[in-house]
Amino acid sequence: MKYETIDHTADLGIHVFGADAKDLFANAAFALFDLITDIDALKGSNEHEVHITGDDWPDTMVNWLRELLYLWTCKEMLVKATDIFYLTEHELTARVKFDPYDPDRHEIKNEIKAVTYHQIQVESLPDGRWMSQIIFDI
């Protein structure tokens, strides 16, 4: 399981899971766009490079998802997949595969306004897997 939604008053919350940090961040991107649209309907035939920085793991996660949400809200890019090729606690570089938004082809399921710092968590679990809790303002 890549992610699950959680109950949160007036907002939308998720728990994201990954085998390692890269997998966690890729699954968080998947979850964001899976909540926005039918991700299976996307082809991902275009590519765009993303580079962000952060103060720590939670800040890097928020900045990553905020950058991806910016691609949607400002550039109408619906992300199908991500290839994270560099990730540390303070920096992430990835290539995203996306479709330009086409209202005749793409259904928008949720309008996500923002990625918040409210109750943000990014942690390595004792068994080596990673987990994150993320709250979206809708």
C-alpha positions as CSV (number, residue, x, y, z in Angstrom):
1,M,0.0,0.0,0.0
2,K,1.4,3.4,-1.1
3,Y,-0.9,5.5,1.0
4,E,-4.2,5.8,2.9
5,T,-6.4,8.7,3.7
6,I,-7.0,9.6,7.3
7,D,-9.9,11.5,8.9
8,H,-9.1,15.2,9.5
9,T,-11.5,18.0,10.3
10,A,-12.0,20.3,7.2
11,D,-8.8,19.1,5.5
12,L,-7.6,16.0,3.8
13,G,-4.9,13.9,5.5
14,I,-2.9,10.9,4.3
15,H,-0.4,8.4,5.6
16,V,2.2,7.6,3.0
17,F,4.5,4.5,3.2
18,G,7.8,3.6,1.4
19,A,10.5,0.9,1.5
20,D,13.0,3.7,1.8
21,A,13.1,7.6,1.6
22,K,13.1,7.8,-2.2
23,D,10.1,5.4,-2.3
24,L,8.3,7.4,0.4
25,F,8.7,10.7,-1.5
26,A,7.7,9.1,-4.8
27,N,4.6,7.6,-3.2
28,A,3.7,11.0,-1.6
29,A,3.8,12.5,-5.1
30,F,1.7,9.6,-6.4
31,A,-0.8,10.1,-3.6
32,L,-1.1,13.9,-4.3
33,F,-2.0,13.4,-7.9
34,D,-4.1,10.3,-7.3
35,L,-6.2,12.5,-5.0
36,I,-6.4,15.2,-7.7
37,T,-7.2,13.1,-10.7
38,D,-7.5,9.6,-12.1
39,I,-3.8,8.9,-12.3
40,D,-4.4,5.8,-14.4
41,A,-5.8,8.0,-17.2
42,L,-2.5,9.9,-17.5
43,K,0.1,8.9,-20.1
44,G,3.1,10.8,-18.6
45,S,4.6,11.5,-22.1
46,N,6.2,14.9,-21.1
47,E,9.1,15.4,-18.6
48,H,10.1,18.2,-16.3
49,E,13.0,18.4,-13.8
50,V,12.3,19.5,-10.2
51,H,14.9,20.6,-7.6
52,I,13.9,21.6,-4.1
53,T,15.7,22.1,-0.7
54,G,14.5,21.9,2.9
55,D,15.7,22.3,6.5
56,D,14.9,18.7,7.5
57,W,12.9,15.7,6.3
58,P,9.5,17.2,7.0
59,D,10.4,20.5,5.4
60,T,11.8,18.7,2.3
61,M,8.6,16.7,2.0
62,V,6.4,19.8,2.3
63,N,8.5,21.7,-0.3
64,W,8.5,18.7,-2.6
65,L,4.7,18.4,-2.6
66,R,4.3,22.2,-2.8
67,E,6.4,22.3,-5.9
68,L,4.4,19.5,-7.5
69,L,1.1,21.2,-6.5
70,Y,2.5,24.4,-8.1
71,L,3.0,22.5,-11.3
72,W,-0.7,21.6,-11.3
73,T,-2.2,24.9,-10.1
74,C,0.0,27.3,-12.0
75,K,1.1,25.3,-15.1
76,E,-1.7,22.8,-15.4
77,M,0.7,19.8,-15.3
78,L,-0.8,16.5,-14.0
79,V,2.0,14.3,-12.8
80,K,1.8,10.6,-13.6
81,A,5.1,9.5,-12.2
82,T,8.4,10.7,-10.6
83,D,11.9,9.5,-10.8
84,I,13.8,10.8,-7.8
85,F,17.5,10.5,-8.7
86,Y,18.9,12.5,-5.8
87,L,17.6,12.7,-2.2
88,T,19.0,13.8,1.1
89,E,17.4,15.2,4.2
90,H,18.0,18.7,2.8
91,E,17.7,18.3,-1.0
92,L,15.7,16.5,-3.7
93,T,16.1,16.4,-7.5
94,A,13.7,14.5,-9.6
95,R,12.3,14.1,-13.1
96,V,8.5,14.1,-13.3
97,K,6.4,12.6,-16.1
98,F,3.2,14.6,-16.7
99,D,0.3,15.3,-19.0
100,P,-0.8,18.9,-19.8
101,Y,-4.3,19.2,-18.4
102,D,-7.1,18.6,-21.0
103,P,-10.6,19.2,-19.6
104,D,-12.0,16.8,-22.2
105,R,-9.7,13.9,-21.0
106,H,-9.0,14.6,-17.3
107,E,-11.4,14.5,-14.4
108,I,-10.5,16.5,-11.3
109,K,-11.6,14.7,-8.2
110,N,-10.3,17.0,-5.5
111,E,-9.1,20.6,-5.5
112,I,-6.1,20.7,-3.2
113,K,-5.3,24.3,-2.2
114,A,-2.1,23.8,-0.2
115,V,0.3,21.4,1.5
116,T,0.5,22.3,5.2
117,Y,3.0,21.9,8.0
118,H,0.1,20.9,10.3
119,Q,1.0,17.6,11.9
120,I,3.6,16.8,9.3
121,Q,5.7,13.7,10.0
122,V,8.4,12.0,8.1
123,E,10.2,9.2,9.9
124,S,12.1,6.0,9.4
125,L,10.4,3.1,11.2
126,P,12.3,0.4,13.2
127,D,11.9,-2.1,10.4
128,G,13.6,0.2,7.9
129,R,10.5,1.3,6.1
130,W,9.5,5.0,6.0
131,M,6.2,6.7,6.8
132,S,4.9,10.2,6.5
133,Q,1.7,12.0,7.6
134,I,0.6,14.9,5.4
135,I,-2.3,17.2,5.7
136,F,-3.7,19.0,2.6
137,D,-5.8,22.2,2.8
138,I,-8.8,21.6,0.5
